[in-house]
Amino acid sequence: MSKTVPENRKPITPVAVQILLSLSEKDLHGYGIKLEIEERTDGAMSLGSGTLYEAIQRLEKEGRIAEAAIPATEMSGRKRRYYSLTQLGRDALEQELLELDALVAFARARNLIPESRTV
């Protein structure tokens, strides 16, 4: 039996998940998001500018992220747009992570990946 996806739940791409994860703890500008993703994935995911900013625009249009105030420490110097995770984005990220967790549990239960294996 397959579950139906609520109409208001648009699919989230792996790039979008990475961006939402980056914004889960603090507001960041686009380049900061890029650097955080590269660091967290140990370089396994490195987004080009076009891919990154297209995904940011899509997430902002969907209401999952929003423009945030520029931190006081950044007031002087280069003007950058900062982004924050909205409640809708936080909810979407949580749902996506729960689904991924269930998928991993399923794979482990069938010995498709060992318990001790980490990425």
DRENPA-467518 format. One record per residue: residue number from 1; residue in one letter; x, y, z of N, C-alpha, C, O in turn. Coordinates in steps of 0.001 Angstrom, whole numbers, plus 500000, padded with zeros to 6 digits. Each point is the difference from the previous one (the first is absolute). Layout:
residues N
<i->NUM | aa->a | n.X->X | n.Y->Y | n.Z->Z | ca.X->X | ca.Y->Y | ca.Z->Z | c.X->X | c.Y->Y | c.Z->Z | o.X->X | o.Y->Y | o.Z->Z>;
...
***
This chain:
residues 119
<i->1 | aa->m | n.X->500843 | n.Y->498832 | n.Z->500000 | ca.X->499157 | ca.Y->501168 | ca.Z->500000 | c.X->500893 | c.Y->501238 | c.Z->500000 | o.X->500905 | o.Y->500098 | o.Z->500829>;
<i->2 | aa->s | n.X->498869 | n.Y->500823 | n.Z->498287 | ca.X->500832 | ca.Y->501200 | ca.Z->499925 | c.X->499324 | c.Y->501152 | c.Z->500733 | o.X->498777 | o.Y->500139 | o.Z->500005>;
<i->3 | aa->k | n.X->502072 | n.Y->500681 | n.Z->500614 | ca.X->499497 | ca.Y->501184 | ca.Z->500693 | c.X->499778 | c.Y->501100 | c.Z->498986 | o.X->500741 | o.Y->500124 | o.Z->499025>;
<i->4 | aa->t | n.X->498246 | n.Y->500664 | n.Z->501211 | ca.X->499790 | ca.Y->501150 | ca.Z->499133 | c.X->500731 | c.Y->501193 | c.Z->500592 | o.X->500067 | o.Y->500170 | o.Z->501217>;
<i->5 | aa->v | n.X->500468 | n.Y->500636 | n.Z->497912 | ca.X->500735 | ca.Y->501189 | ca.Z->500405 | c.X->499016 | c.Y->501156 | c.Z->500068 | o.X->499270 | o.Y->500245 | o.Z->499039>;
<i->6 | aa->p | n.X->500697 | n.Y->500472 | n.Z->502085 | ca.X->499097 | ca.Y->501153 | ca.Z->500075 | c.X->500277 | c.Y->500974 | c.Z->498865 | o.X->501146 | o.Y->500171 | o.Z->499585>;
<i->7 | aa->e | n.X->497799 | n.Y->500468 | n.Z->499914 | ca.X->500151 | ca.Y->500938 | ca.Z->498892 | c.X->500949 | c.Y->501138 | c.Z->500330 | o.X->500710 | o.Y->500492 | o.Z->499124>;
<i->8 | aa->n | n.X->499308 | n.Y->499932 | n.Z->502143 | ca.X->500839 | ca.Y->501130 | ca.Z->500380 | c.X->501451 | c.Y->499600 | c.Z->500223 | o.X->500830 | o.Y->500862 | o.Z->500290>;
<i->9 | aa->r | n.X->499495 | n.Y->497871 | n.Z->499585 | ca.X->501374 | ca.Y->499551 | ca.Z->500211 | c.X->500672 | c.Y->499764 | c.Z->498661 | o.X->499833 | o.Y->498953 | o.Z->499373>;
<i->10 | aa->k | n.X->500925 | n.Y->502035 | n.Z->500207 | ca.X->500736 | ca.Y->499870 | ca.Z->498752 | c.X->501250 | c.Y->499175 | c.Z->500272 | o.X->500554 | o.Y->500070 | o.Z->501097>;
<i->11 | aa->p | n.X->499901 | n.Y->499151 | n.Z->497925 | ca.X->501220 | ca.Y->499226 | ca.Z->500189 | c.X->501194 | c.Y->500912 | c.Z->500288 | o.X->500066 | o.Y->501134 | o.Z->499524>;
<i->12 | aa->i | n.X->500864 | n.Y->498348 | n.Z->501258 | ca.X->501198 | ca.Y->500759 | ca.Z->500341 | c.X->501194 | c.Y->499308 | c.Z->499343 | o.X->500217 | o.Y->498802 | o.Z->500184>;
<i->13 | aa->t | n.X->500540 | n.Y->501957 | n.Z->499062 | ca.X->501181 | ca.Y->499448 | ca.Z->499341 | c.X->501130 | c.Y->499839 | c.Z->501016 | o.X->499973 | o.Y->500633 | o.Z->501055>;
<i->14 | aa->p | n.X->501025 | n.Y->498522 | n.Z->498640 | ca.X->501153 | ca.Y->499883 | ca.Z->500895 | c.X->500704 | c.Y->501338 | c.Z->500238 | o.X->500479 | o.Y->500257 | o.Z->501105>;
<i->15 | aa->v | n.X->499587 | n.Y->500585 | n.Z->497879 | ca.X->500616 | ca.Y->501327 | ca.Z->500168 | c.X->499190 | c.Y->500827 | c.Z->500994 | o.X->500571 | o.Y->500652 | o.Z->500874>;
<i->16 | aa->a | n.X->498105 | n.Y->499325 | n.Z->498997 | ca.X->499143 | ca.Y->500755 | ca.Z->500914 | c.X->500151 | c.Y->499498 | c.Z->501432 | o.X->500042 | o.Y->500799 | o.Z->500936>;
<i->17 | aa->v | n.X->500040 | n.Y->497897 | n.Z->499238 | ca.X->500202 | ca.Y->499434 | ca.Z->501344 | c.X->501299 | c.Y->500531 | c.Z->500593 | o.X->500039 | o.Y->500383 | o.Z->501169>;
<i->18 | aa->q | n.X->501012 | n.Y->499642 | n.Z->498040 | ca.X->501291 | ca.Y->500504 | ca.Z->500483 | c.X->499906 | c.Y->501472 | c.Z->500396 | o.X->500573 | o.Y->500405 | o.Z->501011>;
<i->19 | aa->i | n.X->498714 | n.Y->500394 | n.Z->498206 | ca.X->499844 | ca.Y->501418 | ca.Z->500314 | c.X->499199 | c.Y->500166 | c.Z->501290 | o.X->500374 | o.Y->500795 | o.Z->500862>;
<i->20 | aa->l | n.X->498536 | n.Y->498465 | n.Z->499275 | ca.X->499190 | ca.Y->500087 | ca.Z->501213 | c.X->500809 | c.Y->499572 | c.Z->501224 | o.X->499895 | o.Y->500615 | o.Z->501062>;
<i->21 | aa->l | n.X->500906 | n.Y->498338 | n.Z->498793 | ca.X->500874 | ca.Y->499570 | ca.Z->501101 | c.X->500974 | c.Y->501109 | c.Z->500381 | o.X->500247 | o.Y->500232 | o.Z->501183>;
<i->22 | aa->s | n.X->500298 | n.Y->500443 | n.Z->497830 | ca.X->500953 | ca.Y->501081 | ca.Z->500251 | c.X->499374 | c.Y->501127 | c.Z->500801 | o.X->500668 | o.Y->500630 | o.Z->500820>;
<i->23 | aa->l | n.X->498060 | n.Y->499623 | n.Z->498947 | ca.X->499314 | ca.Y->501101 | ca.Z->500671 | c.X->499309 | c.Y->499571 | c.Z->501297 | o.X->499346 | o.Y->500816 | o.Z->500651>;
<i->24 | aa->s | n.X->500791 | n.Y->497926 | n.Z->499724 | ca.X->499285 | ca.Y->499497 | ca.Z->501180 | c.X->500543 | c.Y->500549 | c.Z->501312 | o.X->499293 | o.Y->499994 | o.Z->501007>;
<i->25 | aa->e | n.X->501946 | n.Y->500479 | n.Z->498999 | ca.X->500574 | ca.Y->500501 | ca.Z->501246 | c.X->500256 | c.Y->501503 | c.Z->500001 | o.X->500007 | o.Y->500627 | o.Z->501060>;
<i->26 | aa->k | n.X->500205 | n.Y->499958 | n.Z->497751 | ca.X->500239 | ca.Y->501445 | ca.Z->499955 | c.X->499728 | c.Y->500536 | c.Z->498604 | o.X->499991 | o.Y->499258 | o.Z->499017>;
<i->27 | aa->d | n.X->499788 | n.Y->502043 | n.Z->500923 | ca.X->499789 | ca.Y->500673 | ca.Z->498721 | c.X->501339 | c.Y->500082 | c.Z->499265 | o.X->501046 | o.Y->500214 | o.Z->500612>;
<i->28 | aa->l | n.X->498904 | n.Y->499615 | n.Z->498089 | ca.X->501210 | ca.Y->500050 | ca.Z->499175 | c.X->499716 | c.Y->500711 | c.Z->498686 | o.X->498854 | o.Y->500054 | o.Z->499553>;
<i->29 | aa->h | n.X->502188 | n.Y->500491 | n.Z->499828 | ca.X->499889 | ca.Y->500527 | ca.Z->498644 | c.X->500307 | c.Y->498849 | c.Z->499045 | o.X->500454 | o.Y->498938 | o.Z->500425>;
<i->30 | aa->g | n.X->499298 | n.Y->501278 | n.Z->498288 | ca.X->500164 | ca.Y->498926 | ca.Z->499017 | c.X->501355 | c.Y->499335 | c.Z->500029 | o.X->500089 | o.Y->498773 | o.Z->500013>;
<i->31 | aa->y | n.X->500984 | n.Y->502029 | n.Z->499997 | ca.X->501340 | ca.Y->499411 | ca.Z->500003 | c.X->500255 | c.Y->499242 | c.Z->501311 | o.X->500685 | o.Y->498977 | o.Z->500003>;
<i->32 | aa->g | n.X->498768 | n.Y->501520 | n.Z->501097 | ca.X->500123 | ca.Y->499298 | ca.Z->501281 | c.X->499299 | c.Y->498652 | c.Z->499959 | o.X->500493 | o.Y->499022 | o.Z->500564>;
<i->33 | aa->i | n.X->498349 | n.Y->500922 | n.Z->498766 | ca.X->499284 | ca.Y->498734 | ca.Z->499833 | c.X->500871 | c.Y->499028 | c.Z->499215 | o.X->500151 | o.Y->498841 | o.Z->500386>;
<i->34 | aa->k | n.X->500422 | n.Y->501635 | n.Z->498512 | ca.X->500869 | ca.Y->499170 | ca.Z->499161 | c.X->501152 | c.Y->499420 | c.Z->500819 | o.X->500278 | o.Y->498803 | o.Z->499931>;
<i->35 | aa->l | n.X->500389 | n.Y->502053 | n.Z->500845 | ca.X->501138 | ca.Y->499548 | ca.Z->500800 | c.X->499582 | c.Y->499004 | c.Z->501080 | o.X->500707 | o.Y->499025 | o.Z->500253>;
<i->36 | aa->e | n.X->498150 | n.Y->501219 | n.Z->500381 | ca.X->499524 | ca.Y->499110 | ca.Z->501053 | c.X->499683 | c.Y->498620 | c.Z->499428 | o.X->500316 | o.Y->498985 | o.Z->500619>;
<i->37 | aa->i | n.X->499067 | n.Y->500974 | n.Z->498214 | ca.X->499683 | ca.Y->498715 | ca.Z->499354 | c.X->501284 | c.Y->499247 | c.Z->499661 | o.X->500110 | o.Y->498802 | o.Z->500260>;
<i->38 | aa->e | n.X->500854 | n.Y->501901 | n.Z->499163 | ca.X->501265 | ca.Y->499349 | ca.Z->499644 | c.X->500706 | c.Y->499449 | c.Z->501234 | o.X->500548 | o.Y->498898 | o.Z->499970>;
<i->39 | aa->e | n.X->499434 | n.Y->501868 | n.Z->501106 | ca.X->500655 | ca.Y->499549 | ca.Z->501234 | c.X->499271 | c.Y->498800 | c.Z->500600 | o.X->500633 | o.Y->499012 | o.Z->500374>;
<i->40 | aa->r | n.X->498029 | n.Y->501070 | n.Z->499720 | ca.X->499218 | ca.Y->498924 | ca.Z->500609 | c.X->500084 | c.Y->498706 | c.Z->499203 | o.X->499976 | o.Y->498913 | o.Z->500578>;
<i->41 | aa->t | n.X->500122 | n.Y->501197 | n.Z->498089 | ca.X->500052 | ca.Y->498800 | ca.Z->499157 | c.X->501436 | c.Y->499591 | c.Z->499675 | o.X->500236 | o.Y->499107 | o.Z->499186>;
<i->42 | aa->d | n.X->500704 | n.Y->501552 | n.Z->501456 | ca.X->501423 | ca.Y->499724 | ca.Z->499777 | c.X->500347 | c.Y->500100 | c.Z->498515 | o.X->500795 | o.Y->499217 | o.Z->499481>;
<i->43 | aa->g | n.X->498592 | n.Y->501766 | n.Z->499841 | ca.X->500275 | ca.Y->500255 | ca.Z->498596 | c.X->499242 | c.Y->499126 | c.Z->499023 | o.X->500134 | o.Y->500173 | o.Z->498789>;
<i->44 | aa->a | n.X->499070 | n.Y->498890 | n.Z->501711 | ca.X->499254 | ca.Y->499105 | ca.Z->499107 | c.X->498946 | c.Y->500762 | c.Z->499193 | o.X->499653 | o.Y->499601 | o.Z->498889>;
<i->45 | aa->m | n.X->499842 | n.Y->501498 | n.Z->501677 | ca.X->499055 | ca.Y->500834 | ca.Z->499262 | c.X->500561 | c.Y->501410 | c.Z->499934 | o.X->500219 | o.Y->500649 | o.Z->501023>;
<i->46 | aa->s | n.X->500006 | n.Y->499807 | n.Z->497768 | ca.X->500477 | ca.Y->501358 | ca.Z->499767 | c.X->499098 | c.Y->500612 | c.Z->498943 | o.X->500005 | o.Y->499576 | o.Z->498844>;
<i->47 | aa->l | n.X->499223 | n.Y->501419 | n.Z->501557 | ca.X->499010 | ca.Y->500579 | ca.Z->499108 | c.X->500566 | c.Y->501162 | c.Z->499200 | o.X->500698 | o.Y->500860 | o.Z->500537>;
<i->48 | aa->g | n.X->498996 | n.Y->499154 | n.Z->498187 | ca.X->500333 | ca.Y->501148 | ca.Z->499174 | c.X->499048 | c.Y->501140 | c.Z->500325 | o.X->498926 | o.Y->499777 | o.Z->500559>;
<i->49 | aa->s | n.X->501460 | n.Y->501425 | n.Z->499098 | ca.X->499183 | ca.Y->501182 | ca.Z->500321 | c.X->498598 | c.Y->499906 | c.Z->499418 | o.X->499024 | o.Y->500310 | o.Z->500682>;
<i->50 | aa->g | n.X->500867 | n.Y->499268 | n.Z->498074 | ca.X->498686 | ca.Y->499908 | ca.Z->499361 | c.X->499081 | c.Y->499031 | c.Z->500718 | o.X->498840 | o.Y->500319 | o.Z->500259>;
<i->51 | aa->t | n.X->501671 | n.Y->498496 | n.Z->500068 | ca.X->499213 | ca.Y->498986 | ca.Z->500707 | c.X->499581 | c.Y->500509 | c.Z->501367 | o.X->498843 | o.Y->499859 | o.Z->500394>;
<i->52 | aa->l | n.X->502104 | n.Y->500738 | n.Z->500333 | ca.X->499731 | ca.Y->500493 | ca.Z->501345 | c.X->498930 | c.Y->501081 | c.Z->499996 | o.X->499010 | o.Y->499896 | o.Z->500724>;
<i->53 | aa->y | n.X->501180 | n.Y->501143 | n.Z->498465 | ca.X->499077 | ca.Y->501129 | ca.Z->500043 | c.X->498643 | c.Y->499672 | c.Z->499376 | o.X->498994 | o.Y->500596 | o.Z->500385>;
<i->54 | aa->e | n.X->500958 | n.Y->498486 | n.Z->498678 | ca.X->498715 | ca.Y->499546 | ca.Z->499464 | c.X->499213 | c.Y->499282 | c.Z->501093 | o.X->498797 | o.Y->500214 | o.Z->500150>;
<i->55 | aa->a | n.X->501886 | n.Y->498938 | n.Z->500609 | ca.X->499343 | ca.Y->499277 | ca.Z->501097 | c.X->499560 | c.Y->500965 | c.Z->501104 | o.X->498909 | o.Y->499855 | o.Z->500551>;
<i->56 | aa->i | n.X->501932 | n.Y->501122 | n.Z->499773 | ca.X->499642 | ca.Y->501008 | ca.Z->501010 | c.X->498748 | c.Y->500753 | c.Z->499564 | o.X->499089 | o.Y->500193 | o.Z->500805>;
<i->57 | aa->q | n.X->500850 | n.Y->500235 | n.Z->497935 | ca.X->498829 | ca.Y->500724 | ca.Z->499495 | c.X->498747 | c.Y->499134 | c.Z->500081 | o.X->498932 | o.Y->500478 | o.Z->500382>;
<i->58 | aa->r | n.X->501202 | n.Y->498251 | n.Z->499257 | ca.X->498853 | ca.Y->499081 | ca.Z->500040 | c.X->499510 | c.Y->499816 | c.Z->501442 | o.X->498797 | o.Y->500040 | o.Z->500260>;
<i->59 | aa->l | n.X->502146 | n.Y->499758 | n.Z->500680 | ca.X->499626 | ca.Y->499824 | ca.Z->501400 | c.X->499353 | c.Y->501263 | c.Z->500573 | o.X->499076 | o.Y->499920 | o.Z->500809>;
<i->60 | aa->e | n.X->501413 | n.Y->501233 | n.Z->498769 | ca.X->499427 | ca.Y->501264 | ca.Z->500460 | c.X->498587 | c.Y->500166 | c.Z->499429 | o.X->499090 | o.Y->500414 | o.Z->500718>;
<i->61 | aa->k | n.X->500722 | n.Y->499270 | n.Z->498016 | ca.X->498683 | ca.Y->500098 | ca.Z->499359 | c.X->498999 | c.Y->499043 | c.Z->500667 | o.X->498821 | o.Y->500330 | o.Z->500132>;
<i->62 | aa->e | n.X->501642 | n.Y->498506 | n.Z->500279 | ca.X->499140 | ca.Y->499012 | ca.Z->500660 | c.X->499733 | c.Y->500345 | c.Z->501465 | o.X->499168 | o.Y->499362 | o.Z->500646>;
<i->63 | aa->g | n.X->501529 | n.Y->501637 | n.Z->499876 | ca.X->499808 | ca.Y->500398 | ca.Z->501389 | c.X->500772 | c.Y->499167 | c.Z->501002 | o.X->499733 | o.Y->500065 | o.Z->501200>;
<i->64 | aa->r | n.X->501216 | n.Y->499157 | n.Z->498322 | ca.X->500788 | ca.Y->499149 | ca.Z->500907 | c.X->501185 | c.Y->500740 | c.Z->500608 | o.X->500491 | o.Y->499623 | o.Z->501064>;
<i->65 | aa->i | n.X->499965 | n.Y->501423 | n.Z->498264 | ca.X->501019 | ca.Y->500883 | ca.Z->500550 | c.X->499557 | c.Y->501430 | c.Z->499735 | o.X->499147 | o.Y->500253 | o.Z->499149>;
<i->66 | aa->a | n.X->501446 | n.Y->500681 | n.Z->501591 | ca.X->499662 | ca.Y->501415 | ca.Z->499826 | c.X->501258 | c.Y->500817 | c.Z->500181 | o.X->500956 | o.Y->499574 | o.Z->500648>;
<i->67 | aa->e | n.X->499022 | n.Y->501615 | n.Z->498761 | ca.X->501129 | ca.Y->500902 | ca.Z->500188 | c.X->500044 | c.Y->500408 | c.Z->501466 | o.X->498968 | o.Y->500287 | o.Z->500608>;
<i->68 | aa->a | n.X->502235 | n.Y->499734 | n.Z->499952 | ca.X->500196 | ca.Y->500339 | ca.Z->501409 | c.X->500754 | c.Y->501316 | c.Z->500107 | o.X->500601 | o.Y->500471 | o.Z->499035>;
<i->69 | aa->a | n.X->499356 | n.Y->500103 | n.Z->502139 | ca.X->500737 | ca.Y->501232 | ca.Z->500258 | c.X->501501 | c.Y->499731 | c.Z->499920 | o.X->500472 | o.Y->498917 | o.Z->500347>;
<i->70 | aa->i | n.X->500252 | n.Y->502074 | n.Z->499197 | ca.X->501456 | ca.Y->499887 | ca.Z->499929 | c.X->500551 | c.Y->500138 | c.Z->501417 | o.X->499675 | o.Y->500961 | o.Z->500697>;
<i->71 | aa->p | n.X->501167 | n.Y->498077 | n.Z->499741 | ca.X->500571 | ca.Y->500101 | ca.Z->501347 | c.X->500813 | c.Y->501284 | c.Z->500167 | o.X->500609 | o.Y->500485 | o.Z->499045>;
<i->72 | aa->a | n.X->499398 | n.Y->500054 | n.Z->502155 | ca.X->500723 | ca.Y->501241 | ca.Z->500295 | c.X->501472 | c.Y->499885 | c.Z->499633 | o.X->500612 | o.Y->500986 | o.Z->499589>;
<i->73 | aa->t | n.X->499959 | n.Y->497838 | n.Z->500551 | ca.X->501414 | ca.Y->499801 | ca.Z->499678 | c.X->500275 | c.Y->500127 | c.Z->498515 | o.X->501152 | o.Y->500155 | o.Z->499595>;
<i->74 | aa->e | n.X->497812 | n.Y->499782 | n.Z->499590 | ca.X->500141 | ca.Y->500077 | ca.Z->498542 | c.X->499556 | c.Y->501348 | c.Z->499443 | o.X->500033 | o.Y->500207 | o.Z->498788>;
<i->75 | aa->m | n.X->499558 | n.Y->500696 | n.Z->502069 | ca.X->499427 | ca.Y->501258 | ca.Z->499530 | c.X->500958 | c.Y->500796 | c.Z->499121 | o.X->499571 | o.Y->500617 | o.Z->499024>;
<i->76 | aa->s | n.X->501684 | n.Y->499380 | n.Z->501296 | ca.X->500944 | ca.Y->500719 | ca.Z->499146 | c.X->500601 | c.Y->499021 | c.Z->499005 | o.X->500222 | o.Y->498833 | o.Z->500323>;
<i->77 | aa->g | n.X->500030 | n.Y->501628 | n.Z->498508 | ca.X->500587 | ca.Y->499116 | ca.Z->498996 | c.X->499002 | c.Y->499570 | c.Z->498954 | o.X->499043 | o.Y->500712 | o.Z->499695>;
<i->78 | aa->r | n.X->501193 | n.Y->498119 | n.Z->499764 | ca.X->499223 | ca.Y->499479 | ca.Z->498885 | c.X->498550 | c.Y->499702 | c.Z->500388 | o.X->499740 | o.Y->499391 | o.Z->501037>;
<i->79 | aa->k | n.X->499336 | n.Y->501035 | n.Z->498134 | ca.X->498575 | ca.Y->499768 | ca.Z->500243 | c.X->499643 | c.Y->498586 | c.Z->499543 | o.X->500139 | o.Y->499660 | o.Z->498825>;
<i->80 | aa->r | n.X->499407 | n.Y->499537 | n.Z->502107 | ca.X->499589 | ca.Y->498637 | ca.Z->499692 | c.X->498595 | c.Y->499767 | c.Z->500505 | o.X->499582 | o.Y->500585 | o.Z->500999>;
<i->81 | aa->r | n.X->499693 | n.Y->498561 | n.Z->498309 | ca.X->498665 | ca.Y->499608 | ca.Z->500454 | c.X->500141 | c.Y->498792 | c.Z->500915 | o.X->500588 | o.Y->498985 | o.Z->499625>;
<i->82 | aa->y | n.X->498874 | n.Y->501134 | n.Z->501558 | ca.X->499981 | ca.Y->498888 | ca.Z->500945 | c.X->498638 | c.Y->499325 | c.Z->499937 | o.X->498993 | o.Y->500636 | o.Z->499689>;
<i->83 | aa->y | n.X->500987 | n.Y->498073 | n.Z->500611 | ca.X->498769 | ca.Y->499213 | ca.Z->499955 | c.X->499815 | c.Y->499281 | c.Z->501323 | o.X->500961 | o.Y->499641 | o.Z->500680>;
<i->84 | aa->s | n.X->497770 | n.Y->500160 | n.Z->499664 | ca.X->499672 | ca.Y->499241 | ca.Z->501199 | c.X->498963 | c.Y->498944 | c.Z->499639 | o.X->499274 | o.Y->500125 | o.Z->499014>;
<i->85 | aa->l | n.X->500677 | n.Y->498856 | n.Z->501794 | ca.X->499051 | ca.Y->498916 | ca.Z->499829 | c.X->498654 | c.Y->500443 | c.Z->500582 | o.X->499947 | o.Y->500468 | o.Z->501137>;
<i->86 | aa->t | n.X->498987 | n.Y->499393 | n.Z->498110 | ca.X->498662 | ca.Y->500316 | ca.Z->500498 | c.X->499436 | c.Y->498768 | c.Z->500703 | o.X->500581 | o.Y->498917 | o.Z->499928>;
<i->87 | aa->q | n.X->498301 | n.Y->501251 | n.Z->500741 | ca.X->499364 | ca.Y->498837 | ca.Z->500643 | c.X->499596 | c.Y->498976 | c.Z->498950 | o.X->500123 | o.Y->498796 | o.Z->500227>;
<i->88 | aa->l | n.X->499398 | n.Y->501671 | n.Z->498629 | ca.X->499647 | ca.Y->499083 | ca.Z->498909 | c.X->501233 | c.Y->499217 | c.Z->499543 | o.X->499918 | o.Y->498799 | o.Z->499740>;
<i->89 | aa->g | n.X->501218 | n.Y->501885 | n.Z->500166 | ca.X->501243 | ca.Y->499335 | ca.Z->499619 | c.X->500463 | c.Y->499018 | c.Z->501050 | o.X->500465 | o.Y->498909 | o.Z->499670>;
<i->90 | aa->r | n.X->499414 | n.Y->501464 | n.Z->501594 | ca.X->500388 | ca.Y->499118 | ca.Z->501104 | c.X->499124 | c.Y->498743 | c.Z->499994 | o.X->500499 | o.Y->498891 | o.Z->500185>;
<i->91 | aa->d | n.X->498194 | n.Y->501288 | n.Z->499601 | ca.X->499077 | ca.Y->498865 | ca.Z->499937 | c.X->500320 | c.Y->499088 | c.Z->498822 | o.X->499983 | o.Y->498777 | o.Z->500135>;
<i->92 | aa->a | n.X->500310 | n.Y->501818 | n.Z->498708 | ca.X->500332 | ca.Y->499218 | ca.Z->498807 | c.X->501292 | c.Y->499224 | c.Z->500214 | o.X->500101 | o.Y->498837 | o.Z->499608>;
<i->93 | aa->l | n.X->500897 | n.Y->501806 | n.Z->501017 | ca.X->501266 | ca.Y->499325 | ca.Z->500280 | c.X->499784 | c.Y->498839 | c.Z->500963 | o.X->500523 | o.Y->498907 | o.Z->499787>;
<i->94 | aa->e | n.X->498714 | n.Y->501327 | n.Z->501262 | ca.X->499722 | ca.Y->498931 | ca.Z->500969 | c.X->499327 | c.Y->498816 | c.Z->499325 | o.X->500386 | o.Y->498855 | o.Z->500231>;
<i->95 | aa->q | n.X->498608 | n.Y->501408 | n.Z->498934 | ca.X->499294 | ca.Y->498926 | ca.Z->499302 | c.X->500945 | c.Y->499232 | c.Z->499083 | o.X->499960 | o.Y->498771 | o.Z->499944>;
<i->96 | aa->e | n.X->500879 | n.Y->501951 | n.Z->499345 | ca.X->500957 | ca.Y->499359 | ca.Z->499088 | c.X->500985 | c.Y->499120 | c.Z->500776 | o.X->500305 | o.Y->498884 | o.Z->499580>;
<i->97 | aa->l | n.X->500187 | n.Y->501622 | n.Z->501545 | ca.X->500953 | ca.Y->499236 | ca.Z->500810 | c.X->499350 | c.Y->498770 | c.Z->500623 | o.X->500640 | o.Y->498955 | o.Z->500116>;
<i->98 | aa->l | n.X->498093 | n.Y->501158 | n.Z->500285 | ca.X->499282 | ca.Y->498833 | ca.Z->500530 | c.X->499855 | c.Y->498926 | c.Z->498920 | o.X->500155 | o.Y->498809 | o.Z->500271>;
<i->99 | aa->e | n.X->499547 | n.Y->501624 | n.Z->498509 | ca.X->499863 | ca.Y->499045 | ca.Z->498900 | c.X->501342 | c.Y->499337 | c.Z->499670 | o.X->500055 | o.Y->498799 | o.Z->499733>;
<i->100 | aa->l | n.X->501013 | n.Y->501983 | n.Z->500286 | ca.X->501333 | ca.Y->499439 | ca.Z->499760 | c.X->500392 | c.Y->499033 | c.Z->501105 | o.X->500602 | o.Y->498960 | o.Z->499732>;
<i->101 | aa->d | n.X->499060 | n.Y->501378 | n.Z->501511 | ca.X->500288 | ca.Y->499137 | ca.Z->501133 | c.X->499286 | c.Y->498652 | c.Z->499848 | o.X->500585 | o.Y->498949 | o.Z->500262>;
<i->102 | aa->a | n.X->498148 | n.Y->501090 | n.Z->499315 | ca.X->499238 | ca.Y->498772 | ca.Z->499783 | c.X->500615 | c.Y->499176 | c.Z->498875 | o.X->500035 | o.Y->498772 | o.Z->500078>;
<i->103 | aa->l | n.X->500445 | n.Y->501888 | n.Z->498888 | ca.X->500644 | ca.Y->499309 | ca.Z->498889 | c.X->501283 | c.Y->499302 | c.Z->500450 | o.X->500250 | o.Y->498852 | o.Z->499631>;
<i->104 | aa->v | n.X->500555 | n.Y->501841 | n.Z->501160 | ca.X->501243 | ca.Y->499416 | ca.Z->500510 | c.X->499681 | c.Y->498829 | c.Z->500932 | o.X->500667 | o.Y->498966 | o.Z->499939>;
<i->105 | aa->a | n.X->498326 | n.Y->501183 | n.Z->500918 | ca.X->499610 | ca.Y->498912 | ca.Z->500906 | c.X->499564 | c.Y->498771 | c.Z->499200 | o.X->500341 | o.Y->498870 | o.Z->500352>;
<i->106 | aa->f | n.X->498915 | n.Y->501355 | n.Z->498589 | ca.X->499570 | ca.Y->498906 | ca.Z->499130 | c.X->501216 | c.Y->499283 | c.Z->499402 | o.X->500072 | o.Y->498771 | o.Z->500008>;
<i->107 | aa->a | n.X->500875 | n.Y->502008 | n.Z->499478 | ca.X->501198 | ca.Y->499419 | ca.Z->499379 | c.X->500834 | c.Y->499234 | c.Z->501032 | o.X->500504 | o.Y->498917 | o.Z->499705>;
<i->108 | aa->r | n.X->499643 | n.Y->501635 | n.Z->501497 | ca.X->500763 | ca.Y->499309 | ca.Z->501050 | c.X->499320 | c.Y->498709 | c.Z->500426 | o.X->500671 | o.Y->498997 | o.Z->500244>;
<i->109 | aa->a | n.X->498020 | n.Y->501016 | n.Z->499846 | ca.X->499251 | ca.Y->498807 | ca.Z->500404 | c.X->500180 | c.Y->498868 | c.Z->498995 | o.X->499844 | o.Y->498829 | o.Z->500342>;
<i->110 | aa->r | n.X->500478 | n.Y->501516 | n.Z->498444 | ca.X->500210 | ca.Y->498989 | ca.Z->498950 | c.X->501487 | c.Y->499801 | c.Z->499707 | o.X->500372 | o.Y->499415 | o.Z->498982>;
<i->111 | aa->n | n.X->500469 | n.Y->501080 | n.Z->501923 | ca.X->501454 | ca.Y->499870 | ca.Z->499890 | c.X->500556 | c.Y->500546 | c.Z->498697 | o.X->500988 | o.Y->499488 | o.Z->499474>;
<i->112 | aa->l | n.X->498381 | n.Y->501542 | n.Z->500014 | ca.X->500506 | ca.Y->500636 | ca.Z->498783 | c.X->501122 | c.Y->500973 | c.Z->500314 | o.X->500862 | o.Y->500257 | o.Z->499159>;
<i->113 | aa->i | n.X->499128 | n.Y->500286 | n.Z->502054 | ca.X->501122 | ca.Y->500788 | ca.Z->500491 | c.X->500264 | c.Y->499573 | c.Z->501441 | o.X->499055 | o.Y->499815 | o.Z->500767>;
<i->114 | aa->p | n.X->502193 | n.Y->500029 | n.Z->499609 | ca.X->500302 | ca.Y->499558 | ca.Z->501365 | c.X->499688 | c.Y->501077 | c.Z->501034 | o.X->500026 | o.Y->501192 | o.Z->499693>;
<i->115 | aa->e | n.X->499683 | n.Y->498385 | n.Z->501523 | ca.X->499704 | ca.Y->500910 | ca.Z->501117 | c.X->501153 | c.Y->500961 | c.Z->500248 | o.X->499768 | o.Y->501174 | o.Z->500291>;
<i->116 | aa->s | n.X->501458 | n.Y->498358 | n.Z->499602 | ca.X->501151 | ca.Y->500820 | ca.Z->500378 | c.X->500477 | c.Y->500939 | c.Z->498909 | o.X->500867 | o.Y->500838 | o.Z->500250>;
<i->117 | aa->r | n.X->498600 | n.Y->499047 | n.Z->498570 | ca.X->500458 | ca.Y->500839 | ca.Z->498891 | c.X->499523 | c.Y->501436 | c.Z->500186 | o.X->498818 | o.Y->500255 | o.Z->500226>;
<i->118 | aa->t | n.X->502125 | n.Y->500672 | n.Z->499674 | ca.X->499661 | ca.Y->501424 | ca.Z->500045 | c.X->500494 | c.Y->500656 | c.Z->498737 | o.X->500930 | o.Y->499525 | o.Z->499349>;
<i->119 | aa->v | n.X->498435 | n.Y->501566 | n.Z->500319 | ca.X->500382 | ca.Y->500748 | ca.Z->498794 | c.X->500962 | c.Y->501092 | c.Z->500370 | o.X->500447 | o.Y->500749 | o.Z->499132>;
***
